[in-house]
Amino acid sequence: MKSIDYLTPLIESFESKANPEIALQMGRYMRSLFPFYGIKSPERREIYKEFTKTNGLIPNANKTEIVQLCWQAPQREYQLFAMELLGRTVKKESKNIIDLYEYMIINKSWWDTVDYIAINLAGVYFRNYPELIVEFTSRWMKSDNIWLHRSCILFQLKYKTQVDTKLLCSFISKLYKSKEFFIQKAIGWVLREYSKTNPAFVIDYVANNEIAPLSKREALLWMKNKGIEISI
């Protein structure tokens, strides 16, 4: 099956469900970076459900081409479709899928796609292939792409007790001076999430390392809300 033939029923469904009024609202929320059909998440996932019943998940034979077609399409719903369907097969992917994940991170980049890819795709990938973590994250950190940097920080977000704190701290130590909101926020977010597993570590880290005020507030937020004593 040609890649476009696989996507044609999806295109027809999206176009039939388009809502121009909601599309304008979505576009404004996303700073007018991307056009939308105006299909909200619950309805979009119903479309996926019906689509995959007939057409199946993205076929391995032309997975890269199909995802890239979705990434090149104007409406944001296509990118959301591609990444969310990839999430269904993430545990079974081969080693070379990381190149596709990287493509998705650095093209049409914004938090709505990058965070899902970093946490739910790259995060699972690196659990499956831990021997590749250093190779790829080193390359990403050496780039000047803030979304690759953000992905390095966030891919361990759901790792809980399995977080490699030495690796995470090495990323933070290289990025804490960044003026980029999305980097400062990511540092705070990952520390806040890890504080639910190891609050003592996060308190100690924030007390003894320089990070941006935004990162610090985010890092301590969950503990403060839970009434955990923080002596900083």
N, C-alpha and C positions, 0 to 999 in steps of 0.2 A: 504493500500500500504506500502511495506517495504521502509525504508528510502533510501536504495541504489537504489531501483527501481525508486524512484522519481528523484534521481540525475543522473541516467544513461544517459538520453538524454543530460544533461548538459556536462557530461564528454565527450561524443561523439562530441559535438559541439566544446568544447575547444580543443580537440585533433585535430580536422579537421582544425581549424584555427590557430594552433600553428605556430609561426614564430621564429625559433632558433636565427636568427640574432638580432631581437628585444628583444628576451628573454635575451640574453647576455647583451644588453644595460640596460635593466630594472634591471637585477641582479646587475650590477656594480653600478647603481644609488642607489640601496638599500643596498650597502656595502656587497653584496653577502650573505646577511642573509637568503634569500629565493630564490628558483628557480621559474621561470616564464614560462608560455607558450609563452609569447611574444604577448599578445593581448592588444592593446591600448584601452583606456577607451571608445571612441565612438563605436568601434566594439564590445567591451565587452557588452555594454548596448544594442546593437542590438541583441546580443545573448540572453540576458535576456528577451527582448521583445518577441522574437519568442518562447523562452522556456516557459514563463508564459502564453502565448496564449493557449498552449496545456496542460501544466502541472499545471498551477495556481501558486499562491504564496505558500510559505512554509506552509504546513498544520499544524494546531495547535496540532493535535494528537501526532505527533512525531517531533515537532519543535526542541526540545533540541537535540535529536539524530542527526537530519539532520545537524544542525549547528555544532555540535561537529565533525561529519564526515568531514565537510568542513574544520574545523580548524585543523584536523589531516592530511588532504591531503597535499602533498608536495607543489604544486604550489600555489603561492600567489593569483591567480585569484579566487580560491575557497573561501578564506577568504573574499575577496572583494565582491564576489557574496552573501555570507551569510549575511554580515552586511548590504549591500545595499538593499537586499530584506526585511530584518527586518525593514528597514527604511520605507517601504511601509505600514506596519501595526502598527507602533510604537504608534499611538494614541489610539489603541484599545487593547493594551496588558494588561494582568492582573498583579497584584502586584508581582507575583513570577518570572516574566521575568527578574527581576534585577539580579537574581543569574546567569542567562545565560549571561547577559551583563558583569558581573564581570568575569566570565570564559573567555570571549573573550578579556577582557582587559589584564588579567594576563598571557595569553598563546599566544605564537608567537607575542609578543608585539613589536610594533614599531609605529612611529607617524602616518603612513598611515592608520592603523586600529584604534588605540587608540583615535585619535582626532575625527574621525567620530563617534565612539561609545560614547565617552564622550559628544560630543556636540549634535549630532542628535538622539541618542538613550537614553542615561542616562539623557540628558538635558530635553527631552520631558517627559520621565518617571517621573522625579521629579516635573515637572509642574503638571502632572496628580495626583501624590501622594506626595504632599509637606510634609505631616506628616511623611514621611519616610526619608526625607533628612538627618536629624541629625543622625539617627540610622546608615545609611550606610556610610555617609561621615566620621563620627567619627571612624568607623571601618577601613575605607580606610586610613584615616590619621594616625592611630596607626600602620598600617602595615609598612614594610620596602620596599614596592614596589613603585618605582618612577612613574610607570604608573597609579597606583591608586591615587597617590598624584596629578599627572598632571590632572587626570580626575576630582578631586575635584575642582581644580582651573578653569578648562575649561567648566564644564557643564553649567554654566550660561552665556556663551559667547554670546548667541543670546537673552538674556533676556531683554536687553535695560533698560527701566524704571523699570522693575520688578527685577532687580538685588538686591539681599540681600547683601548690602555692608558690613554689620557687619559680616556676615558669610564669605564672600570673604576675608575680611581683616584678619579674624582669621586664615584662611588657609595660607595667605601670611606671616603673622607674625611667623608662625611655620616653613615655608619653605624658607624664603628669604636668609638664610645663606647657603643653599644647593649649592654645587659646580657642580651639574648636569646641563648640558646645557639645557636639556629638561624641567627642572623645572624653571630655570631662564627665558627661552624663553616664557614659558606659563604664568608666572606672567606678563611679559611685554605685551604679546599678549592680555590677558584679560583686562588689564588696558587700553591699546590702543583702544580696541573695545569699552570699556565703555566711553572713552573720547569723542566718537562721540555722546553720549547721555548726558553726564555730565562732560564737560571738567574741570569745577571748582573743582569738587571732585578729579579728578585724579591729577590735578596740586597741590592741597593741600596735597594729600596723598604722592606724590613723594617728595614734599618739606619737609615734616615733619616725614617721616619714612625712615629707612635704607633699601635699596634694592640693589641688585647687579647692577653694571654698565650696563650690557646687558639688564636687566629688565628695568632700567630707560630709556635707549635709545629707546627701543621698546615702552614703555608706552607713551613717548612724541612725537614719530615720526609723527603720523597723525596730531597732532595739529601744529607741526612745519611746516609740508608741507602745511597746510591750512593757515599759517600765523597768527595763534592765539598767542597772547602775553603770554609768559611764564616767570614769574619773579621768577626764582629759583636760 
